[in-house]
């Protein structure tokens, strides 16, 4: 007998869903996309046609109609950041499980509202990187002791986008680099240290017109001499990197955040045997769609009734770090997490 599939409804026609997440969900053997909702039903129909879902998925002309659809088990929420919490709560109260884009909220206080989610609802903040084998392998190496004592996680995540109509450049609804890409090295460092930072300090430059943070440098103090640092930007050349550094070795994720789904990637393990790194070990990671792996894990949590490793409390902890980063921007000093 074929295993039951989770029936997905896509909340809005956001580009991240169209280009990345919905096609990945469609590849999951545990998933089927049965509905797409937009406040403009014609846009939902176009979305369905573009993904080849005509006759397989129906268009809904409102978010409320999607929540009320009895044939939908789970919702993917890629709405702008300020709508993550209210729409996640609305979907969950209608009995739908929710995979919601990151960051989960605009601040920790807002994120804490998710503690109201009904019992039995599976919720997951969509940090797809945690499902990629390269991240899991990096954490495995850290835990093995090969790197010695983990001391530093150092990251960069940058791109160039100055279109004021793009939601990433609209400060009042959660635009800016820290929310959009800075959250990745924050989550990544927490993932690799297996701990929470105690305080944060930041240096932030804001666009004079759009008021969004366009360049930020951040240090996170994990205590005991352990620290993470990263630079994120929405107005710099596209670039990303991540290093995990211990007392005996380091791991470098070559494409840490946007690893391509159809080609292999690699991690580099360097034990310091050569100054130029030519004696480093390279491990090839097979092609993997991290969005599909995320969908598989989410569906498995529903079907097997087993909680995911990361849920509401993890999302709140992440927002507390982001709150501290913004607080430090205001005061020019360290801010407690």
N, C-alpha and C positions, 0 to 999 in steps of 0.2 A: 504494500500500500504506500502510495506517495505521501511524503511528510507534508503536514499542513503548512501553508504559506501565510505569512503576515500580509494583510491587505493595507497598502499605504495610500494616504491622501496627502497631496503636496499643497502646502499652504502658501499660495502666491506664486507668481511666475518669475521670481528673483533669478538673476543670471547665474548665481552660484549653484542653484538647483538645476537650472536648465543645462548648464555646461558640465557640471561635475557630479553633483550628488544624485540627482534622479537617474541619470544613465547608470550610475554605479549601483543604485538600488535595484534597477531592472536586471542587472547581471547577477544579483544574489539569488541563489537557488531557494532561499527561504522567503523570498519577497515577490510581491506583484503590486504594481501601481494601478489603482483602480479609479482614482479621482484626482483632479487638479482644481483648485479654487482660486478665483480672482474676483475682485470687485467689478471687473469688466469681463464678463463671460466670454467675449470674443478673444481676449488675450489667453484665457484658459484653453480655448479651442485651438488657438494657434500653437500653444505650448505642446498640447497633446499631438497635434499633427506633426510638428517638428521632430518629436521623439518617436514617431511611428506607433503611437498608442491609439490611433483612431480605431474605434470599435472595441477597444480593450479598457479604456478609461473614459469616464464621463467628466464633463466640465460643470463646475458649480459656480454660480454667480455671486456667492458671498462666502465669507469664512464661516459664518454661522451654519450655512447649509452643509458645509463639509463636516463640521463637528456633529451635526445631527444625522449624518449618513450612517445607517445601520450596517452597511457593508464595509465600512472603514474600521480597521483595528488600530492603526497607528498614524500619527501625523508627523511630517517633517516640516519644521518651522524655520524658514530662512528669511523671515521678515527683518526690517531694520531693527537695530539693537533695542530701541525704546519699546518695541512691541514684543520682545521675547517673553518676558514674564507674563504680561496680561493674556496673551494669546495661548501660551503654554497652559496657564491655569484654566482658561476657558475650554480648551481641548480636553484636558485631563478631567475636568468636572463633567464633561460629556462622556467620559468613559474611555477616552483614547489615550494610548501610550504616546509619548512625545520624544522625538529626537529634535533638539533645538540647536541652532547655530550658536557659535560663541561670538562675543562674550555673552554670558547668560543674562546680564543686566547692565544697568548704568552704575550701580553701586551695590555694596553688600546688603544694605538695608532692603533694597528692592528684591535682591536675590533671596533673602530670607523668607519672602512670601511663599516661595516654592515648598516650604515645609508644610503648606496647606494641601499639597497634592493628596488626593484620595489614596487610601491603602490599596495596594495591588497594581498601581500604575507604574509602569517602567518609564523612567526619565533618564535621558543621557544628554550631556552637553557635547556638541559635535567637534571635539578635538580628535580628528581622525588620525593624527600622527601617532597617537598612543596605540593604535591598532596595526601600525606598519611593522613588519618584522625587523627593520633596521633599528627602530627604537627599542623594541623588545630585546634584540640582541645586545644593544649598547647597555641596557639596564642589566642584562644577564652578566656581561663582562664586569660591570661595576660591582655587582654583588659577589662575583667569584673571587674578588680580591686581586685580580691581575693588575689593576691600576694602583694598588696600594690603598692608601686612605684618600677618598675623593675630596678634593679641595676646591675646585673651580669648575663652573659651567659657564661658557662664554659664547654668546650668540649675536648674529646680525640678521635682520630681516628688513629689507627695504624694497621700495618700488617707486615709480614716478607717476603721479596722477593729480592733475590740477583742475579737472572739470568740476565746477561748483555744483552742477546738478547731480553728481554722483553722491549716493548716500554716505560714502566714506569721507566726503568733504563737507558734511553738514553737521556742525557741532551740536546743535540742539537735539539731534536724534541719535547721538552716540557715534559720530564720525571721529576720525583722527587715527593716528598710527598706533597709539598705545592700545586702544580698544581692538583695532583691526589685526595688527600683526605683533605688537608687543606682548599680547597675551600668550603667544606661542612659546617664546623662551621662558616666560613665567611658568607656564604649565610644564614645559619640558624640564626645567630645573627642579621643580617639585617632584616630578616623575622620577628623575634620576637620583636625587638625594633621598627620596622617600621620606621627606620631612617638609616642614613649613618654614619660610623665612620669618625672622623675628622683627626686622625693620627694613626700610627701603630709603634710598636717596636718589633724586633724579635731577637732571638738567634738561629743560624742555624749551624748544623754540616753536612758537605758534605762527601760523600764517596770518599776516596782518589784516587780511580781508575776511577769510573764511573762519578764522579763530580756532581752527583745529590744530592739534599738535602735529607738526610736520617733521620734527626731528627730536628724538629723545635719547638720552643716555641714562641708564639705570644701573644701580648696584643693589643687590639683595643680600642681606646678612643672615646666613642660616645659623650663626653661632658656632663657637668652637673653631674659629678660623676658616669656616666654610663659607664660600660666597659665590654668587652668580652675578654676571654682568651682561648687559646687552645694549645694542643700539637698534632703534627702529625708526623708519622714516617713510613718509608718503611722497616725498619730493627729492629722492635721490635715485641714482641708477639702480636698476633691479639687481639685487644680490642677496644671498642667504648663506649662512654657515653656522655650524655649531661644533664646539670642542668641549670635551669632558676630560678634565685634567686631574690626575691623582699624584701621589708621591712617587709612584714607580712607573707610570705610563699614562698615555692619553688615548682617547678615542675621538676621531673626527667623523661626523656625518657629512658626507659630501653634498647631498641635496636633502637637508633635514626636513623641510616643511612641505615643499611641493614636489615630492618625488614622483616622477612620471609613472603612469599606470602600466605602460606597455614596454618599458625598457628596464634593464637591470640598473641598480644603483650600487653603492659601495660604502663601507665604513673602513676607516684606516686605524689600525692599532699600532701605536708607536711607543716603544719602551725605552727610547732615548739612546739607542745603540749607535746612531750616526747623527751628527749635527744637521745634515741636510735631509734626513728622513729616508734615505734610499734603502735602509734596512727595515723599514716599516712593513707590517703585514697588512695586506688588503683582503677583506672578505667581501665577496660579491653577493649581493642580495637579489634574488630572482625578482622579475617583474611582479608587481603587486599593486592592485588598486586599493589604496587605503580606505577609500570611501565605501567600497564593497565590503571590505573586512569589517568596517564599522557597522554597516547594515547587518552583516551576518551575526556579529556579536550582540547587537540590539535585539534582533529577532530571536536569537537563542535564549536571551534572558527572558523573553516573553513565553516562548514555547516550553522552556524547561523550568520556568518559575524560579530562576536563580538570579539574584541581584548582580548587576554589573559592578566591577571594581570601583567605578566612579559614578557617583550619583549626586543628589542635591547638596549634600554637605561638602563634597569636593568642589562643586561649582561656587558655593558660598566662600570657601577658603580662597579660591582663585580671585574672586572679586575683592576680598579684603586686601590682597596684595596690590591690586590695581588702585584701590582707594588710597593706600599708603603712598603709592607713586605720585598720584595727583596731589595729595596733601603735602608731600615734600616739595613739589613744584611751587606751591603757594608760599611755603614758609622758608624755603631755601635751606632746610635742615633735614636731618633724619626724621622719619615718621615711623612709629610703631605699627606693625601689622595687626 
